[in-house]
Amino acid sequence: MGSFFIITSLLKIVGILAVILTMVSYAVYAERRVSAFVQDRLGPNRVGPAGLLQPIADMFKLLLKEDYTPRSVNTFYYWLAPCLAVMPAIITIAVVPFGSTLFGVPMVIADVFAIASLGVYGIVVGGWASNSKYPFLGGIRSSAQMLSYELSLGLAVIPVFLVVGNLRLTSVVRYQIDHGWFIAPFVGDWTDPWKWLLAIPMVISFLVFMIAIFAETNRLPFDLPEAEQELAGGYNIEYSSMKFALYFLGEYAAMITGSAVIVTLFFGGWHFPGIPDGSHGWIFGLINIAVFFAKVAVMIFVFMWVRWTLPRFRWDQLMRLGWLFFFEIALVNIFIVAGLMALLPK
């Protein structure tokens, strides 16, 4: 039994890593195609059919570039920082249930909720280790921004766990299967006033969590840590070759992980109405996994659409939004849900 658990865990880890790394690579391609669509351009269309081999060409380009290390840097931390930027986002996906079951094995690696708060270290350490003022300012901005929105991010998910009753993401998905997705719990039970009332704080939680994820992943309109116009490239100005690429891979990995958490918390995870779970056969298990990643792909598209639609916030607007609005809204929202839970007939 112990060896079976180890083998299945390793297979899940290898499988999810392969999928996530592939998604990270092609998210860059998708970003360029979406930006071209928004701006009425063609985008990459030369390397392979429809430009599908462009990520492979980019990989070889970055691998073959000179890996230059400035003499003034703190070498150990300079090399460590890109790894710290990419690993937390990839590791966090372990807590997300990406399917129901497959051959009786739950499709989750670690069934407990966690948020990757370590991504900021890669940016801060990279900015500090460069021993240059512009990367350092980018790192300081990032630490202030990400720590500020970390509070809203954590508070926004508490109403979900208050309703579900525990911190397991599989339980969150199961609750949504039985009672409706948190983004619209009244669907399918239109006459239940409790679900209409619950929809209000759940939508608020979703909006706060979604916007906080934008800030946490340094995506426009919250990409102040790497604002080219203000900081000449921000924290990564002294990096080249694959170390430079790892920062952007970390950003896209964090975007994919954030999208997966949003789908799990508010959009029913791998569930889709009318489709049974994996206990009805391995084919349905595969369909559940496909449904989950299809939802994640839609959320990634939303991230990209927003990037090429909205302008960047000013620094003071960004911090004011986080501390004077989202923090208070998320905190009050917890009391609203707690009150609703107390008034709910047992």
N, C-alpha and C positions, 0 to 999 in steps of 0.2 A: 504493500500500500504506500509506504514511504517513497520507494523508488518511482512508482507510478506518478505520485504527486510532483516529484522533482522533474521527471521527464516532461509531463504536461506543462509545468510552469516554464521550463526552458523553451519548449516549443512555442508557447504563447509569447514569451519575451522576444524570441527571434522573429516570430511572425509579425508582431506589432511594430518592432523596430524596422523591419523591412518595409512595411506599409508606410510608416511615418516618414522614414528617410526618403522614400520615393515621393511621397506627397510634398515633403519639403522641397525637393529638387524641382518638381513640376509646379509648385506654387509660384516659384519665380517666373516660370514660363507663363502661367496663368495670369500673374500680375501684369506682365508685359502685354498680353493679349487683351485683357480687360481695359488697361489704360489706353491701348490703341483703339479699342471699340468706343470708349467714352470720348476720345479726342478725334474720332473719325480717321484713324490711320490703319495700317495693315498689321503692324507688329512683326515679330519674328516669323518668317515664312520661307527661309532659304535652306536651312540645315535640316534635311529630312522632310517627309511629307507634312505639310502645314507647319513646318518649323518644329516638329516634335522632338528632334534630336538636339535642339538648341541648348538645353541644360547640360548635355554631355559635352558639347563644344565649350561651354562656359567653364565646366569643371577642368578640362584639359588646359584651357587658357590660364586659369588661376594657378593650376599646379605648375605650369611651365614659367610663370612669372618669377622674377627675382624675389626671393624671400629676404628682404633687407631689414636688418635690425639696427636702429640708430645707436650710436655709441653712448648717448647720455641716459639710456633707459635702465631701469632696474630689471635685469634680464629675466630672472626667475618669474617675477610677477607679470612681466610683459608677455611671456609665453603662456603663463597659466590663465590669464584673463579671458582669452577667446574660448577656452574650454569651459570656464565657469559660466560663460554667456549661453552656451548651447546645451550643456548637459541637464540643468534643472528642468527645462521645458520638455525634453525627451523623457526624463525619468518620471515626471508628473503624470504622463499618459497612463502609467501603470495603475492608477487608481480609478480610471474611467472604464465602466463596463461597456465594451464595444459590441456586445451581442448577448443573446440569452444563454443558450448552451449549445455545444457542438459535441456529439457523441457522449452526452452526459457530463461534459466538462464545462463549468461556468466560464464565460468569456470575459474574465477580469483577472488581472494579475494580483493586485492588492486591494481588497475590498474595504477600504476606509478612505474617508474624504481628506484631501490635503490640497493646499495651494502652494505652488512653487514661489517662494519668496526670496529665493537665492539668486535669481537672475540679475538682480541689481548689482551683485558683487562683481560679476564679470565686467560690467560697464564702469563701475567705480574704480576697481583695481586697474583696468586698462587705462583709464584716464590718468590715474595717479602714477602708474609705473612708467608712463611715457616721459615724465619729467618735462612737460611742456604745458604752458598755461591754457591753450585752447582745449586740448583733450581733458585737462583737469577740470575746467569749467563745465565741459559737457558731462563729465562724471558726477560732479556735484549737483548739477541740474537733474540728472537722472535719479540720483538718490533721493532728492527732495520730492520729485514728482512721483516716483514709484512707491515710496513710503507713505505719501499722502493718500494716494488712491488705493493702497493696500487696505486701509481702514474701511473705506467704502465697500471694497470688494468683499471683505470678510463679513461686514454687517449685512450686506445685501442677501447673503445666502442663509442667514439665521432664520428668517421666516419660513423658508422651505423646510428646514430641519425641525422647526417647531411643529409644523403640520404633520410631517412624516413620523417624527418621534425618535429617530436615531440618525447617525452620521454616515450610514452605509449608502453609497450611491446606487447599489443594486436595489436597496429598499426604496430609494427615491423613484427609480424607474417602475418598480412593482406598484407603488402607490399610484403613479400616474396611469398605469394600465387599468387599475381598478376604479379610479375616481376621476380620470380625465387629466390631460396635460396641464401643467401649472400655468402656462401662458393663456389658456382659455378653459378653465375647469368646468364651465357650464355647458360645454359642447356635449351633446348626447343626453343631457339632463337639464333641459331648459327651464323647468318649473321649480328647481331647487333654489330658494333665495340665498342659502348659505354659500353656494358655489358662485353666485353672482357677486356677493359681498367679498368672497375670497379672491375673486379675479382682480379686484382693485389693488390690494397690496402685492399680489404676485406680479402684476404688470409693472408696478413701481420697482420691485426687486429686480425684475428682468432688465429694465431700462438702466438702473443704477449699475448693476453688474456688467451689462454690456459696455457702457461708457467707461467704467473702471478698467475693463479688460483692454479697451483701446489705449488707455493711458499706461497700463502695465506693460503692454507689448510695444510701446513707443510708436504706435501707428498714427498717421495723420487722422484728425487734426491735433494730436497730442505728441508729435515727434520732436519736442523741444530739445532733448538730449543730443540730437544729431542735426539740429537746424542749420543747414548749410549757410543761409544768408547771415546768420548771427554768429556762428561759432566755427566757420570754415570747415565743417564736416564733423565737429563734435569730438566725442571720445575716441573715435577710430582713425583720427587723422594720421597717426604715426604707423599704422599697420598696412601691410601689403600681402600679396599672394593669398595663401589659404587661411592665414590668420585673419585677414580682412574678410574673407568669405565666411568664416565661422560666425562672425558677428551677425551677418545677415541671415545665415542659416538658423541661428538662434532666434532671431526675430520671427522668422516664418514658422519655426517649430513652436514657439510660444503662441503664435496666432492659431495654429492648428489645435494645440492643446486647449487654448481658451475656447475655441469654437466647440470642441468636444465636450467641455464642461458645461457650456451654455446649453447644448443639445440635451445633455443628460439631465440637467436641473429643471429645464423649462419646456422642452419639446419632446418629452417622452423617451429619450434615449433611443434604443433600438426598436421601440414599439411603433407599429403603424396599424390603425384600425382594420380589423378583418384578417390580419396575418397572424397565425398562431406562432408560439415560440418554439425553441429547439426541442422541447420535450415531445413534439409531434413528429419528429424526424429530422435528420441532419440537413435535408434540403431547406427546411424552414429556419434552421440554425444559420445557414449561409445567407438566406434572405434577410434575416434580422441584422446580420453584420453589414450587408449591402445597404440596408435602410439607414443604419447608423451613419455610415460614411457618406451616403448621399446627403443626409441632413447637414453633416459637417461641411461638405463641399458647398452647400447653399450658404452657410454662415461665412465661410471663407470668401465667397463672392461678395457678400455684404461688406466685409472688411475692406475688400479691394475697391468696391464701388464708392464707399465713403471716402477712401483715400484720394480718389481722383475727382471728387465732387466738392468737398468742403475745404475752405482755406485753413491755414494753421492759426491756432489761438496765440495771443500774446502770452508771455510768461506769467504776468500778473493775473490775467484772465483765467489761465489754467489753474493756478493755485487757489484763486478765489472760488472758482467753481467747485474744487475738491473739498475745501475746508468750510465754506459758508453755505453750501447747498447740498451736495451729495452726502456728506457725513451726517448732517442733521436729518435729511430726508430718510436715509437708510436707518438711522437710529429710531426715529418716530415710527417708521414702518414696522419695526419689531414690536413695539408696544401695541400697535393696531392689531397685528396678527395675534399677539398674546391675548388681547381683549376678546377678539372673535373666538379664539379657542376656549376661553373661559365661559363665554355665553352660549357656546354650541351645546345643544341638548345631548346628553349622554345616551 
